[in-house]
Amino acid sequence: MQKQDNQSKSKRFFIPVNGTPIEVSEEVYRAYYQPIWNTRYHAQKNGECRCTKSQLWKCDGVCPGCPFYAAGKKVSIDTPIGGNKP
C-alpha cells in the first residue's frame, strides 16, 4: 500500500490554461480530458485523426482546423447502400 501511495504522490497532472500548463488534481485532469479522449478515439476510429502519440498533448478535441485532421470515412448521401451493384 505504501508503494502505491508513493507513486500517486509523485504523479503530477497539468491542463493548459491560455497556453500555460497549470497543475491540477487527478480528478480535474480526468474531467477535463475525458471528452477530448472520447472525441479523439472516435475520430481515429473513423480515420479522421492522424495525430501521433508524441503529439497527443496538443489535442483539444476540436478536429476541424487541426493539422492532424483528415477526411476520414465520410460517405456521400448519394452512395448506394446494400448489395445491388449495377
Residue frames as a rotation matrix with the C-alpha (Angstrom) as fourth column:
MET 1
0.569 0.822 0.000 0.00
0.822 -0.569 0.000 0.00
0.000 0.000 -1.000 0.00
GLN 2
0.396 -0.486 -0.779 2.83
0.211 -0.777 0.592 2.37
-0.893 -0.400 -0.205 0.80
LYS 3
-0.657 -0.657 0.370 4.35
0.481 0.013 0.877 1.87
-0.580 0.754 0.307 -2.67
GLN 4
-0.115 0.716 0.688 1.05
0.952 -0.117 0.281 2.85
0.282 0.688 -0.669 -4.28
ASP 5
0.756 0.379 -0.535 0.80
0.569 -0.784 0.249 5.96
-0.325 -0.492 -0.808 -2.06
ASN 6
-0.077 -0.884 -0.461 4.32
0.203 -0.466 0.861 7.00
-0.976 -0.027 0.215 -3.05
GLN 7
-0.675 -0.145 0.724 3.52
0.716 0.112 0.689 6.58
-0.181 0.983 0.028 -6.74
SER 8
0.313 0.883 0.350 0.35
0.914 -0.380 0.142 8.66
0.258 0.276 -0.926 -6.54
LYS 9
0.632 -0.147 -0.761 2.23
0.365 -0.810 0.459 11.44
-0.684 -0.568 -0.458 -4.76
SER 10
-0.408 -0.907 -0.110 4.87
0.268 -0.234 0.935 11.58
-0.873 0.352 0.338 -7.49
LYS 11
-0.342 0.354 0.870 2.36
0.938 0.068 0.341 11.91
0.062 0.933 -0.355 -10.35
ARG 12
-0.554 0.176 -0.813 1.58
0.080 -0.961 -0.263 15.45
-0.828 -0.211 0.519 -11.41
PHE 13
-0.088 0.651 0.754 -1.26
0.966 0.242 -0.096 16.45
-0.245 0.720 -0.650 -13.70
PHE 14
-0.703 -0.210 -0.680 -1.45
0.080 -0.973 0.218 19.55
-0.707 0.099 0.700 -15.87
ILE 15
0.276 0.720 0.637 -4.06
0.902 0.035 -0.431 21.15
-0.333 0.693 -0.639 -18.11
PRO 16
-0.696 -0.563 0.446 -3.42
0.695 -0.684 0.222 24.08
0.180 0.464 0.867 -20.46
VAL 17
0.441 0.756 -0.484 -4.93
0.770 -0.596 -0.228 27.43
-0.460 -0.273 -0.845 -19.50
ASN 18
0.934 -0.050 -0.355 -4.28
-0.217 -0.868 -0.448 30.12
-0.285 0.495 -0.821 -22.11
GLY 19
0.669 -0.676 -0.309 -1.33
-0.193 0.243 -0.951 28.08
0.718 0.696 0.032 -23.36
THR 20
-0.305 -0.769 0.563 0.23
-0.807 -0.105 -0.581 27.74
0.505 -0.631 -0.588 -19.91
PRO 21
-0.126 0.247 -0.961 0.26
0.223 0.951 0.215 24.35
0.967 -0.187 -0.175 -18.16
ILE 22
-0.104 0.204 0.973 -1.43
-0.885 -0.466 0.004 24.58
0.455 -0.861 0.229 -14.77
GLU 23
-0.895 -0.251 -0.367 -1.04
-0.068 0.893 -0.446 21.81
0.440 -0.374 -0.816 -12.19
VAL 24
-0.016 0.955 0.296 -4.36
-0.909 -0.137 0.393 20.29
0.416 -0.263 0.870 -11.12
SER 25
-0.206 0.036 0.978 -5.61
-0.662 0.731 -0.167 17.28
-0.721 -0.681 -0.127 -9.21
GLU 26
-0.964 -0.153 0.216 -6.08
0.020 0.772 0.635 13.95
-0.264 0.617 -0.741 -10.96
GLU 27
-0.200 0.971 0.132 -9.86
0.714 0.236 -0.659 14.34
-0.671 -0.038 -0.741 -10.73
VAL 28
0.394 0.297 -0.869 -9.82
-0.230 -0.884 -0.407 17.72
-0.890 0.360 -0.281 -12.51
TYR 29
-0.567 -0.713 -0.412 -7.35
-0.630 0.054 0.774 16.38
-0.530 0.699 -0.480 -15.08
ARG 30
-0.862 0.270 0.429 -9.57
0.398 0.885 0.242 13.40
-0.314 0.380 -0.870 -15.92
ALA 31
0.145 0.969 -0.201 -12.74
0.592 -0.248 -0.767 15.51
-0.793 -0.007 -0.609 -16.01
TYR 32
0.175 -0.165 -0.971 -11.07
-0.521 -0.852 0.051 17.97
-0.835 0.497 -0.235 -18.40
TYR 33
-0.620 -0.626 -0.473 -9.57
-0.720 0.213 0.661 15.37
-0.313 0.750 -0.583 -20.74
GLN 34
-0.492 0.433 0.755 -12.32
0.183 0.900 -0.396 12.69
-0.851 -0.057 -0.522 -20.79
PRO 35
0.635 0.769 -0.070 -14.42
0.075 -0.152 -0.986 14.37
-0.769 0.621 -0.154 -23.54
ILE 36
0.302 -0.627 -0.719 -11.25
-0.913 -0.406 -0.029 15.12
-0.274 0.665 -0.695 -25.52
TRP 37
-0.709 -0.572 0.413 -10.12
-0.476 0.819 0.320 11.48
-0.521 0.030 -0.853 -25.27
ASN 38
-0.052 0.785 0.618 -13.57
0.324 0.599 -0.733 10.31
-0.945 0.162 -0.285 -26.42
THR 39
0.750 0.314 -0.583 -13.58
-0.354 -0.553 -0.754 12.67
-0.559 0.772 -0.304 -29.40
ARG 40
-0.087 -0.887 -0.453 -10.07
-0.972 -0.024 0.233 11.66
-0.217 0.460 -0.861 -30.42
TYR 41
-0.597 -0.089 0.797 -10.87
-0.154 0.988 -0.006 7.94
-0.787 -0.126 -0.603 -30.04
HIS 42
0.347 0.838 0.420 -13.88
0.369 0.290 -0.883 8.16
-0.862 0.462 -0.209 -32.35
ALA 43
0.691 -0.172 -0.702 -12.05
-0.618 -0.645 -0.450 10.40
-0.376 0.745 -0.552 -34.83
GLN 44
-0.430 -0.902 -0.037 -9.16
-0.826 0.376 0.420 7.93
-0.365 0.211 -0.907 -35.02
LYS 45
-0.403 0.365 0.839 -11.57
0.146 0.931 -0.335 5.02
-0.904 -0.013 -0.428 -35.38
ASN 46
0.659 0.734 0.163 -13.24
0.346 -0.103 -0.933 6.79
-0.668 0.671 -0.322 -38.33
GLY 47
0.056 -0.751 0.658 -9.92
0.993 0.111 0.042 7.73
-0.105 0.651 0.752 -39.94
GLU 48
0.760 0.319 0.566 -10.36
0.419 -0.906 -0.051 11.44
0.497 0.276 -0.823 -39.22
CYS 49
0.841 -0.493 0.223 -7.43
-0.507 -0.575 0.643 11.86
-0.189 -0.653 -0.733 -36.83
ARG 50
0.688 -0.691 -0.222 -3.80
0.340 0.577 -0.743 11.20
0.641 0.436 0.632 -37.69
CYS 51
0.587 -0.439 0.680 -2.32
-0.733 -0.644 0.218 12.57
0.342 -0.627 -0.700 -34.51
THR 52
0.011 -0.684 -0.730 0.81
0.022 0.730 -0.683 10.73
1.000 -0.009 0.023 -33.40
LYS 53
0.533 0.181 -0.827 1.39
0.752 0.347 0.560 9.65
0.388 -0.920 0.049 -29.81
SER 54
-0.450 -0.802 -0.393 4.08
0.892 -0.428 -0.147 12.25
-0.050 -0.417 0.908 -29.37
GLN 55
-0.884 0.149 0.443 1.61
0.013 -0.940 0.342 14.98
0.467 0.308 0.829 -30.37
LEU 56
-0.176 0.897 -0.405 -1.39
0.759 0.386 0.524 13.86
0.626 -0.215 -0.749 -28.27
TRP 57
-0.363 -0.007 -0.932 -0.82
0.821 -0.474 -0.317 16.63
-0.440 -0.880 0.178 -25.75
LYS 58
-0.979 -0.029 -0.201 -1.76
-0.067 -0.888 0.455 19.14
-0.192 0.459 0.868 -28.48
CYS 59
-0.599 0.800 0.022 -5.24
0.488 0.343 0.803 17.63
0.635 0.492 -0.596 -28.93
ASP 60
-0.930 0.356 0.095 -8.05
-0.318 -0.645 -0.695 19.86
-0.186 -0.677 0.712 -27.71
GLY 61
-0.514 0.750 0.416 -10.90
0.488 0.655 -0.577 17.78
-0.705 -0.094 -0.702 -29.15
VAL 62
0.465 0.602 -0.649 -11.74
-0.250 -0.614 -0.749 20.31
-0.849 0.510 -0.135 -31.88
CYS 63
0.059 -0.485 0.873 -10.93
0.600 0.716 0.357 18.40
-0.798 0.502 0.333 -35.05
PRO 64
0.651 0.138 0.746 -11.79
0.735 -0.361 -0.574 20.82
0.190 0.922 -0.336 -37.91
GLY 65
0.839 -0.415 0.351 -8.81
-0.366 -0.909 -0.200 23.11
0.402 0.040 -0.915 -38.33
CYS 66
0.605 -0.644 0.468 -6.41
-0.308 0.353 0.883 20.70
-0.734 -0.679 0.015 -36.62
PRO 67
0.001 -0.679 -0.734 -3.25
-0.993 -0.087 0.079 19.94
-0.117 0.729 -0.674 -38.64
PHE 68
-0.883 -0.335 0.328 -3.81
-0.338 0.940 0.048 16.21
-0.325 -0.068 -0.943 -37.94
TYR 69
0.036 0.986 0.162 -7.41
-0.332 0.165 -0.929 16.20
-0.942 -0.021 0.334 -39.20
ALA 70
-0.963 -0.270 -0.021 -8.13
-0.127 0.381 0.916 14.01
-0.240 0.884 -0.401 -42.23
ALA 71
-0.462 0.828 -0.316 -11.25
-0.791 -0.225 0.568 13.46
0.400 0.513 0.760 -44.35
GLY 72
-0.595 0.188 0.782 -11.86
-0.536 0.632 -0.559 10.02
-0.599 -0.752 -0.276 -42.89
LYS 73
-0.898 0.267 0.351 -14.53
0.388 0.856 0.341 7.53
-0.209 0.442 -0.872 -43.90
LYS 74
-0.354 0.813 -0.463 -17.27
-0.351 -0.574 -0.740 10.01
-0.867 -0.100 0.488 -44.74
VAL 75
-0.669 0.247 0.701 -19.76
0.661 0.628 0.411 8.68
-0.338 0.738 -0.584 -47.26
SER 76
-0.927 0.367 -0.077 -21.80
-0.353 -0.786 0.507 10.71
0.125 0.497 0.859 -49.69
ILE 77
-0.312 0.903 0.296 -25.56
-0.457 0.130 -0.880 10.65
-0.833 -0.409 0.372 -49.32
ASP 78
0.367 0.418 -0.831 -25.67
-0.925 0.069 -0.374 9.55
-0.099 0.906 0.412 -52.96
THR 79
-0.699 -0.679 -0.224 -23.68
-0.689 0.724 -0.047 6.37
0.194 0.121 -0.973 -52.24
PRO 80
0.294 0.846 -0.445 -25.94
-0.610 0.525 0.594 3.32
0.736 0.097 0.670 -52.63
ILE 81
-0.444 -0.334 0.831 -26.17
-0.872 0.374 -0.315 1.08
-0.206 -0.865 -0.458 -49.61
GLY 82
0.540 0.645 0.541 -26.72
-0.523 0.761 -0.384 -2.64
-0.659 -0.075 0.748 -49.99
GLY 83
-0.226 -0.660 0.716 -25.70
0.070 0.722 0.688 -5.47
-0.972 0.206 -0.117 -52.24
ASN 84
0.640 0.512 0.572 -27.33
0.597 0.138 -0.791 -4.39
-0.484 0.848 -0.217 -55.51
LYS 85
-0.277 -0.794 -0.541 -24.50
-0.018 -0.559 0.829 -3.33
-0.961 0.240 0.141 -57.78
PRO 86
0.625 0.555 -0.549 -25.22
-0.510 -0.242 -0.825 -2.20
-0.591 0.796 0.132 -61.35
